[in-house]
């Protein structure tokens, strides 16, 4: 990431701007409603696949730090074994044994994230915004990092693109420790970068870059790379 220093005044101006407070929410709600209807058949197919592979529940709901520092439960298709959070840490390691067969496919194509359309409709999330973090890490936010919580968390952001292969980066051992020492600070810096640059054009750019990154991973997987 480029070495850029932001000021509180810059971030305060962005989070209090009309786009962040009003326009972004309107756009999110309309698009989420349309996509939710379109995705209903896929929801059913994925739900059946998860049930066949590893039974119920189909959805994974976990607390995350949200808009205005209000805790919410993120909604994902379950891609790990039941009670995975009690078996291992927060970070998914490379070839993590907790990931199910169907879950591995869902994760590669980011299909495990599509139930977050529900979070968007409820006003808890946005399509583009700082990826929501577990409460333990959110409680450590200091200084400019606190402005991350003044923007609705998103399905994707700068950090989602840079760390699209996070499981490979953290490796198969001590994933949580590596994440906290080497990755978390970078992710928070990229979250602050998003807050400083929040705009319609920024959201469009990140949205299409994310699509490109996902397709790249899927194609690489198909080719066996």
N, C-alpha and C positions, 0 to 999 in steps of 0.2 A: 504493500500500500504506500502511496505517496505520502511524504512527510508534510502534513497540512495541520495548522493550528487554527482552531475555531474559537470564537469568543462566546460568552454567555449571551451577549446582545444579539449576535447572529442567530443562535439557536432559538432564543426566545421569540424573535421576530418570525421565524419559520413556523414554530409550533402554534403561534397565535394567529397565523395567516388564514385567510379565507379558504384557501385550498385545503389545508389540513383540517380545519374545523368544520367546514360545510361541504365543499364541492367533492372532496375525496369520498366522503361517506355516501353521498348521493350516487356517484358513479359505481361504487362498490355494491350498493344494495341492488341497483337495477341489473348489473351484470351477473351478480350472484344468483338472483332470482331466475334469470333466463337460463344460466348454466345448471342450476339445481334441477330444473325441469328436464333439461336435455340429458343430464347425467343419471336420472332415476333408473333407467334400465341397466346401466353399468354398476350402479350401487347394488342392485339385486344380484347380478352375475358375480360380482366380487364377494358379496356376503355369502352366497352359496359355496363359492370356492373355499373361503376361510372355514366355514362350518365343516365341509368335507375333510379338509386338511387337518384342522385342530379343534373343531367344535366351537361352542360359544364361549365368551361373547365375541361379537363381530367387531365392535368398536373399542378403541382404547381411549379412555378419558383420563387426563392427568392435569393437575394444577400447574398453571404458568403465571408469570407476572404479566399483567396486562395494562391497558390504557388507564392513565391516571393512577397507576400502581394498584389497580384493583385485580385481585386474583380471579382467574377464570379457568374453566376446564377445556383444554384443547381437545378437538375431536379428530381422531384418525382411525383408519381401518387398522385393526390389530395385525401387526406383522411379526410379533414375537410370541413365544409360548406364554401361557397364562402365568401371572404373577412374576413376569420377567424382571420387574423393578426390585423385587425382593431377592431375586437370585443373583443379580449383578448390579453394576453401577449405572449411572445416568447415560454414559457414553457407549454407543454401539461400537464394539471392537471389530477389527477385520476378521471375517469368517466367524462372527459371533455365533456360538451354538444356540443362543436363544432365538435367533431368527428362524422362522418356519420356512418351508419350501415355497408356499404361496407368498409369504411375506417378503422373501428375497426378490421375487419378481415385482411385487408392488413397489418396493423401495427403489429398485433400479429405474422404474418409469415414473416414480413419484406419485403413483396412484393411491398410496396410503394417505396422501394429504388431501384428497378431494372432499372428504367429509367436512373439511374446514369451511366449506361454503356455508354450512350451518352457523359456524362461528361468525362469519361475515354478515349473514342475514341478521344475526342477533346484535350486531354492532360491536362485537368483541375483537374482531380482527379485520384486516384489509387484505386485498390481493397482494399488494406490495407494501412492505414495511419491515421494521426490525424483527427478525425471527424471535418469537417468544422463548424465554429462557426459564429453566427450572428455578423455583423460588430461592433455593440456596444461593445460586449465583446472582439472582436479581438483588438480593439483600446486601450484596457486596458492592453494588453500584455506588460510585463516588463522583464528585465533581460534575463534569459535563455529561458523564454517563447517565445521570438522573434524567436528562432530557429525552433519553430513549423511551421512557415511560409516558412521555407527553405526545406520542404518536401511536396510533393503533398498530399492534404487531401484525406482521404479514405472513403470507405463505412463502414469499420469497423476498430476498433483498441482496445487497452486494455480497454479504457473507455466504449466502446460499450458493451463489455462483462460484466464488473463490474456493469454497470448501465443499464442493459438490461430491467429492470423493473422500469425505471426512473419515469414514471407516478405514480406508487404506492409509491415511495419514497418521492416525493414532495407533495403528498396528494392532496386534492381537494380545498384547500384554500391557497391563497398567494403563488402560485406555483413559480412565478418568484422570489419572495423575498427569499424563501427557497432555490431555485436553486443557486442564487448568493451567499448566505451566507454559504451554506453547501456542495454544489456539484461542483460548477464551479472551485474552487481551486483544488479539487481532480482530476477533469477531466484534467485540465491543467498540473498537475503533471504527470499524466499518458500519456499525449501527449508528454511531454518532455522525459519520460521514453522510449517511442517508438523511438523518434529521436536518443536517446543514444544507442539503441539496434537494429537499423534498419539493416536488413540482409534478405537474402532469407529464411533462416531457421526460423527467427522470423515471417516473413509474413505467411509462411506455418502453423506455430503453431497457430497464431491468426485466420487464415482463418478457420481451422478445429474446433477451440474452439467456434468460432462464429456459425458455423453450428450446433454444439452440443447445444449451448444455445438457438438457434431459435427452434430447434426440441423440446427441453425441455419445452419451453413456449407453443408451439402448443399442445403438449401432455397434459400439465397441463390444458389448456383451454378446450380441448375435454373432459377431466375427470371432469371438472367443479370445479377445485380447484382455 
